[in-house]
Amino acid sequence: MFARELSPIDRVLVEIERALATSFDAKAEAQRPSPASGLAEGPLDEADRRHAAGLMRVNHTGEVCAQALYSGQAAVARDEATRAQLLQAAAEETDHLAWCGERLDALASRPSLFNPLWYAGSFAIGAVAALVSDKVSLGFVVETERQVEAHLGEHLEKLPAADVASRAVVAQMQADEARHGAMAKASGGIELPAPIPALMRFASAVMKAVAYRV
């Protein structure tokens, strides 16, 4: 059996399928077992459950955005090695997406209703960055992962102490994101000009505020 090289139309169809699956299907399939596997659900009152669910919904939306960002970058990356690295990172982000979806189910909650919007915007940002250059594209990965790592650290402080399952998931996600950022920097990712990280932080703050509630 020989694998056929994907045509531009094939790539578009693949991305459409990926966008629909990521945006509308909370049941992503993980390649690695969830860090929450085997951990007993701690006792949470209703306020703590809603708070934990809001935080994990934000994290789920963040993984939707990560999928879109990496897919947009990989779709137009010039270098095959860069494309392969982006797709590998996206595969690990799928694990995160699945783990967060499982935690939302366990907390009797749901993903953000705005996930299709977050996906479209993140895909466009990734594609534009990759069109500039692979180094700029990887620079977006470096800065994104830096901000996500910090944000996950904040969630480790905010999650209820009794929700050990969610905390285990977030801790593993934080370790993975740090590794993705380090790999992107080692592969030639540049530091982005000062206005861009600030704009990224602003967009992230808006997303987190909305996704926590809706």
C-alpha positions as CSV (number, residue, x, y, z in Angstrom):
1,M,0.0,0.0,0.0
2,F,1.2,3.5,-0.9
3,A,0.2,6.7,0.8
4,R,-1.0,9.3,-1.7
5,E,0.3,12.8,-1.2
6,L,-2.5,15.1,-0.2
7,S,-3.6,17.7,-2.7
8,P,-4.5,21.3,-1.7
9,I,-8.2,20.3,-1.9
10,D,-7.5,17.3,0.3
11,R,-5.8,19.4,2.9
12,V,-8.8,21.8,2.9
13,L,-11.2,18.9,3.5
14,V,-9.1,17.5,6.2
15,E,-9.0,20.9,8.0
16,I,-12.8,21.3,7.7
17,E,-13.2,17.8,9.2
18,R,-10.8,18.6,12.0
19,A,-12.5,21.9,12.7
20,L,-15.9,20.4,13.0
21,A,-14.7,17.5,15.2
22,T,-12.8,19.8,17.5
23,S,-15.4,22.5,17.8
24,F,-18.5,20.4,18.2
25,D,-17.4,17.0,19.6
26,A,-16.3,17.0,23.2
27,K,-15.3,13.3,22.9
28,A,-11.8,13.6,21.5
29,E,-9.8,10.4,21.7
30,A,-6.6,10.6,23.8
31,Q,-3.5,8.6,23.0
32,R,-2.3,8.7,26.6
33,P,-4.3,7.7,29.6
34,S,-5.7,10.7,31.6
35,P,-3.7,11.7,34.7
36,A,-7.0,11.6,36.5
37,S,-7.4,7.9,35.8
38,G,-7.7,6.0,39.1
39,L,-8.1,9.1,41.2
40,A,-11.2,9.3,43.4
41,E,-13.5,12.2,43.0
42,G,-13.1,14.5,46.0
43,P,-16.1,15.9,47.8
44,L,-17.2,19.2,46.2
45,D,-20.1,21.4,47.2
46,E,-22.1,23.0,44.4
47,A,-20.1,26.2,44.4
48,D,-16.8,24.4,44.2
49,R,-18.2,22.1,41.5
50,R,-19.3,25.1,39.4
51,H,-16.0,26.8,39.9
52,A,-14.0,23.8,38.9
53,A,-16.2,23.2,35.9
54,G,-15.7,26.9,34.8
55,L,-11.9,26.6,35.1
56,M,-11.9,23.2,33.2
57,R,-14.2,24.7,30.5
58,V,-11.6,27.5,30.0
59,N,-8.9,24.9,29.7
60,H,-11.0,22.9,27.2
61,T,-11.5,26.0,25.1
62,G,-7.7,26.7,25.4
63,E,-7.1,23.3,23.9
64,V,-9.6,23.9,21.1
65,C,-7.6,27.1,20.3
66,A,-4.3,25.2,20.4
67,Q,-5.7,22.6,18.0
68,A,-6.7,25.4,15.6
69,L,-3.5,27.4,16.0
70,Y,-1.3,24.4,15.2
71,S,-3.5,23.3,12.4
72,G,-3.4,26.7,10.8
73,Q,0.3,26.8,11.1
74,A,0.9,23.3,9.8
75,A,-1.4,23.9,6.8
76,V,0.9,26.6,5.3
77,A,4.3,25.8,6.9
78,R,7.1,25.9,4.4
79,D,9.4,23.4,6.1
80,E,8.4,19.8,6.4
81,A,10.2,19.3,9.7
82,T,8.4,22.3,11.1
83,R,5.1,20.9,9.9
84,A,5.8,17.6,11.5
85,Q,6.7,19.2,14.8
86,L,3.5,21.2,14.8
87,L,1.4,18.2,14.0
88,Q,3.1,16.2,16.8
89,A,2.3,19.0,19.3
90,A,-1.3,19.1,18.0
91,A,-1.5,15.3,18.7
92,E,-0.5,15.9,22.3
93,E,-2.9,18.8,22.6
94,T,-5.7,16.3,21.5
95,D,-4.9,14.4,24.7
96,H,-5.4,17.6,26.6
97,L,-8.7,18.2,24.8
98,A,-9.9,14.7,25.7
99,W,-8.8,14.9,29.3
100,C,-10.6,18.3,29.8
101,G,-13.7,16.9,28.1
102,E,-13.7,14.0,30.5
103,R,-13.4,16.3,33.5
104,L,-16.3,18.4,32.3
105,D,-18.4,15.3,32.1
106,A,-17.3,14.3,35.6
107,L,-18.2,17.7,36.8
108,A,-21.6,17.6,35.1
109,S,-20.8,20.5,32.8
110,R,-20.2,21.1,29.1
111,P,-17.7,22.9,26.8
112,S,-18.0,26.5,25.8
113,L,-20.8,27.3,23.3
114,F,-18.4,29.6,21.5
115,N,-15.8,27.0,20.7
116,P,-16.4,27.3,16.9
117,L,-15.7,31.0,17.1
118,W,-12.5,30.4,19.1
119,Y,-11.4,27.7,16.6
120,A,-11.9,29.9,13.6
121,G,-10.0,32.9,15.1
122,S,-7.1,30.8,16.3
123,F,-6.8,28.9,12.9
124,A,-6.6,32.3,11.1
125,I,-3.9,33.6,13.5
126,G,-1.9,30.4,13.0
127,A,-2.1,30.5,9.2
128,V,-1.2,34.2,9.0
129,A,1.8,33.7,11.3
130,A,3.0,30.8,9.2
131,L,2.6,32.8,6.0
132,V,5.0,35.3,7.4
133,S,7.7,32.7,8.1
134,D,8.3,29.5,9.9
135,K,10.4,31.3,12.5
136,V,7.5,33.7,13.3
137,S,5.1,30.8,13.4
138,L,7.3,29.0,15.9
139,G,7.7,32.2,17.8
140,F,3.9,32.2,18.2
141,V,4.2,28.7,19.6
142,V,6.8,29.9,22.1
143,E,4.8,32.8,23.3
144,T,1.5,30.9,23.4
145,E,2.9,28.1,25.4
146,R,4.6,30.6,27.8
147,Q,1.3,32.3,28.5
148,V,-0.6,29.0,28.7
149,E,2.0,27.6,31.1
150,A,1.5,30.6,33.4
151,H,-2.3,30.4,33.1
152,L,-2.3,26.7,34.0
153,G,-0.2,27.6,37.1
154,E,-2.9,30.0,38.1
155,H,-5.5,27.4,37.7
156,L,-3.6,25.0,40.0
157,E,-3.9,27.7,42.6
158,K,-7.6,28.3,42.0
159,L,-8.9,24.8,41.6
160,P,-10.6,23.4,44.8
161,A,-8.1,21.3,46.8
162,A,-10.5,18.4,46.8
163,D,-10.7,18.2,43.0
164,V,-7.5,16.2,42.8
165,A,-8.5,14.7,39.4
166,S,-8.7,18.1,37.7
167,R,-5.5,19.2,39.4
168,A,-3.6,16.1,38.1
169,V,-4.8,16.9,34.5
170,V,-3.8,20.5,34.7
171,A,-0.4,19.7,36.1
172,Q,0.4,17.3,33.3
173,M,-0.9,19.8,30.7
174,Q,1.4,22.5,32.2
175,A,4.4,20.2,31.8
176,D,3.5,19.3,28.2
177,E,3.0,23.0,27.3
178,A,6.4,23.9,28.7
179,R,8.0,21.2,26.6
180,H,6.2,22.4,23.4
181,G,7.5,25.9,24.0
182,A,11.0,24.8,24.6
183,M,11.0,22.6,21.4
184,A,9.6,25.5,19.3
185,K,12.3,27.9,20.6
186,A,15.1,25.3,20.0
187,S,13.7,24.9,16.4
188,G,14.2,28.6,15.7
189,G,11.2,30.3,17.1
190,I,11.8,34.1,17.5
191,E,10.8,36.4,20.2
192,L,7.7,38.3,19.0
193,P,7.7,42.1,19.0
194,A,6.3,43.7,22.2
195,P,2.8,44.6,21.0
196,I,2.0,41.1,20.0
197,P,2.4,39.2,23.3
198,A,0.3,42.0,25.0
199,L,-2.5,41.5,22.4
200,M,-2.3,37.8,22.9
201,R,-2.8,38.3,26.6
202,F,-5.7,40.5,26.0
203,A,-7.4,38.1,23.7
204,S,-6.8,35.3,26.1
205,A,-8.3,37.3,29.0
206,V,-11.5,37.8,26.9
207,M,-11.7,34.1,26.0
208,K,-11.2,33.0,29.6
209,A,-13.8,35.4,30.9
210,V,-16.4,34.3,28.4
211,A,-15.6,30.5,28.4
212,Y,-15.7,30.4,32.2
213,R,-19.4,31.2,32.1
214,V,-20.6,30.2,28.6
